[in-house]
């Protein structure tokens, strides 16, 4: 259970600032606009389900993708760790390019039936974008491969974190109008900065683990 908890905390902490349920809820609100509460509730539930399926699919096929391209796990740890650290650094310095990309995709979605926008743009990229894919591939590569049981427990922890974050997305999207009224932009930014620092530390730690493996494999 300790391994499940360890990877739950790791995955939840790494994905939270990338998904950013509160910030994404404001973009979601901007697209949905003035709609009845049941519309927000139904859309939020569908987006949460799509988010779970999308992230778990990436996590499950991640190893196969790496094998297909001949990329070793330590290399993914180093590259993915640097990417996560870069994301955290950018958020700390208020360079949220991911939020800009989400907003642009939401703006370009135009009018039409809201039900047709559940996957694009509400799930991808408003809720989960390229950054989330990088995080899932990195977490999948970071899971222990030496034994079957620890590997399975690590993936269980990651899956539980995905479900928990998707639940937070559903709550945030359901109550997006109330969140917009009660939480100021400054408060949301302050919370995001703290989480961004944790993300940067996680990225450095994962990259260091990969570097240690690569260094140990060098010929003496």
Order of alpha helices (4+ residues) and beta strands (2+ residues): alpha-alpha-alpha-alpha-alpha-alpha-alpha-alpha-alpha
